[in-house]
Amino acid sequence: MQDSTKYHTLEHLGDIVVERIEAALEWLQRSTKGVSLTYRIHCMEKDREASYARIGRRTVSLRKRQPANELFSDEDMASLLAEFDEVDAELSRAKAEREARLYPNYAAQEQAV
């Protein structure tokens, strides 16, 4: 009886090894995606800070040249604000995706409610 158990174990040892390797590769792929997502978030945060700076510089230059004009009627300012909104929205989506990857059970509970 013991010989048949050993034979059965040896027979399926390859399957067990392959399953473990597949599980490790899946984990590695998820981990790599998480790292690249976090890197992308950091880059977008830098872009957002740069947008803040460009909006501030444009506001100061408009105020010095034409203090009575409204800022939002300036085309350059409108494009800077649109760019900022776009970066901010993409950053929010990326952060939400990262949270869903880090805490998948929490995200599933939120959707159920």
Buried (B, 14 or more C-beta within 10 A) or exposed (E): EEEEEEEEEEEEEEEEEEEEEEEEEEEEEEEEEBEEBBEBBEEBBEBBEEBEEBBEEBBEEBEEEEEEEEBEEBEEBEEBBEBBEEBBEBBEEBBEBBEBBEEEEEBEEEEEE
